[in-house]
Amino acid sequence: MTATAASAMKTSATATLSRERTDLLETLAKHRGFLRYAVRNLTDEQARLTPTASALSLGGLVKHVSACERGWADFIVRGAVAQELTPEKYAEFAADFVLAEHETLEGVLKAYEDVAAATDELIRTVDLDADHALPEAPWFESGARWSNRRALAHILAETAQHAGHADIIRETIDGQKTMG
């Protein structure tokens, strides 16, 4: 297949998406872009800094948002088992807030790009009305269910919230602002 044919197929597939799916893709891309903008041109050392009252770093936020998105996309595919919090998963969750010494900002951004591509494909194809029971956890209402649409809205909310955190941290480091 030629590059022109592949591009035409992609354009055709995008053109047939519902308004809702297009809105989800575009809005999620916008907020992912804010997060990526907040970390542009940083060194790994700067990405590890925690210059505000919180323990959050920019590299850790990218890792956390990526892990959150991957986890909720997995929930869409596999249901509640994807969100069960075992001691091992809890340790992974805590580690997701830190850009470890052996990790690079470039590496976590690449991983985030891969997660985003997989989520975008879900948005294009998944039944938005299908739902799954949430796992038993103190932060979920007992017996609650989330639709795939609700899980995607949660991914979007997490991304937007943490992009805002990233903007504050970046401005504290060197004055760069995402907006304004």
C-alpha positions in Angstrom: 0.0 0.0 0.0 1.3 3.4 -0.9 1.7 6.2 1.7 -1.1 8.1 -0.2 -3.5 5.2 0.0 -2.7 4.7 3.7 -3.3 8.4 4.4 -6.6 8.3 2.5 -7.7 5.3 4.5 -6.8 7.0 7.8 -8.6 10.2 6.7 -11.7 8.1 5.7 -11.7 6.3 9.0 -11.4 9.6 10.9 -14.2 11.1 8.8 -16.6 8.3 9.8 -16.1 8.7 13.5 -19.0 10.0 15.5 -18.9 13.5 16.9 -18.5 12.0 20.4 -15.5 9.9 19.5 -13.9 12.8 17.6 -14.5 15.1 20.6 -12.9 12.6 22.9 -9.9 12.1 20.7 -9.3 15.8 20.1 -9.8 16.9 23.8 -7.6 14.1 25.1 -4.9 15.1 22.5 -5.2 18.7 23.6 -4.6 17.9 27.3 -1.8 15.4 26.5 -0.2 18.2 24.5 -0.3 20.5 27.6 1.4 17.8 29.6 4.1 17.2 27.0 4.6 21.0 26.6 5.2 21.3 30.3 8.1 19.0 30.1 9.7 20.2 26.8 13.4 20.9 26.8 13.9 19.7 30.4 16.9 17.6 31.5 16.2 14.4 33.3 17.5 16.1 36.5 14.9 18.9 36.1 12.2 16.3 35.4 13.0 14.8 38.8 12.8 18.1 40.8 10.0 18.5 43.3 10.1 22.4 43.8 6.5 22.8 45.2 5.0 21.9 48.5 4.0 18.5 47.0 6.2 15.6 46.2 5.3 15.7 42.5 7.9 15.9 39.8 7.3 16.5 36.1 8.8 13.1 35.1 6.7 11.4 37.8 3.5 13.1 36.5 4.1 11.9 33.0 4.7 8.3 34.3 1.6 8.5 36.5 -0.7 9.8 33.8 0.6 7.2 31.4 0.1 4.4 34.0 -3.4 5.7 34.9 -4.4 5.8 31.2 -3.0 2.3 30.6 -4.9 1.0 33.7 -8.2 2.5 32.8 -7.8 1.3 29.1 -7.1 -2.1 30.5 -10.3 -1.8 32.6 -12.2 -1.1 29.3 -10.8 -4.3 27.8 -10.7 -6.7 30.8 -13.1 -5.2 33.4 -12.6 -4.9 37.2 -9.6 -7.3 37.4 -7.6 -4.6 35.7 -8.2 -2.2 38.6 -7.8 -4.6 41.6 -5.1 -3.2 43.9 -2.8 -5.9 45.1 0.2 -5.1 47.3 2.4 -5.4 44.2 0.2 -3.1 42.2 0.2 -0.6 45.1 4.0 -0.6 45.0 3.9 0.0 41.3 1.3 2.8 41.7 3.6 4.6 44.2 6.6 4.2 42.0 4.7 5.7 39.1 5.0 9.1 40.7 8.8 9.1 40.6 11.2 9.4 37.6 13.8 6.9 38.9 17.5 7.4 38.4 17.6 4.6 35.7 14.7 6.2 33.8 14.8 9.1 31.3 12.2 11.7 30.5 12.6 10.7 26.8 11.8 7.1 27.8 8.7 7.9 29.8 7.5 10.2 27.0 7.9 7.4 24.5 6.0 5.0 26.7 3.2 7.6 27.1 3.1 8.0 23.3 2.5 4.2 23.0 -0.2 4.2 25.7 -1.9 7.1 24.0 -1.9 5.4 20.6 -3.5 2.3 22.2 -6.2 4.4 24.0 -6.9 6.3 20.8 -7.6 3.1 19.0 -10.0 2.1 21.8 -11.8 5.4 21.5 -12.2 4.7 17.8 -13.5 1.2 18.2 -14.9 0.3 21.6 -18.6 0.1 22.5 -18.9 3.2 24.6 -22.1 2.0 26.3 -20.6 -1.3 27.5 -19.8 -1.4 31.2 -18.0 -3.2 33.9 -18.3 -3.6 37.6 -15.7 -1.6 39.5 -13.6 -3.6 41.9 -14.3 -3.6 45.6 -12.4 -0.7 47.0 -13.1 2.0 49.7 -13.0 4.8 47.0 -15.6 3.1 44.8 -19.3 2.8 45.7 -20.1 -0.8 46.4 -21.6 -2.5 43.3 -20.9 0.5 41.1 -20.4 0.0 37.3 -18.6 2.3 34.9 -19.3 2.4 31.2 -16.4 2.6 28.8 -17.5 6.2 28.1 -17.1 6.9 31.9 -13.7 5.3 32.0 -12.6 7.4 29.0 -13.9 10.5 30.7 -11.9 9.6 33.8 -8.7 9.3 31.6 -9.4 12.7 30.2 -10.1 14.2 33.7 -6.8 12.7 35.1 -4.8 14.0 32.1 -6.3 17.5 32.4 -5.8 17.7 36.2 -2.2 16.5 36.1 -1.4 18.7 33.1 -2.4 21.6 35.4 -0.1 20.3 38.1 2.7 20.0 35.6 2.2 23.6 34.5 2.6 24.8 38.1 5.7 22.7 38.7 7.3 23.9 35.4 6.6 27.5 36.1 8.2 27.0 39.6 11.3 25.5 37.9 12.0 28.1 35.3 9.0 30.3 34.7 7.8 28.5 31.5 4.0 28.5 31.3 1.8 26.2 29.2 -0.7 28.9 28.6 -0.6 32.7 29.2 
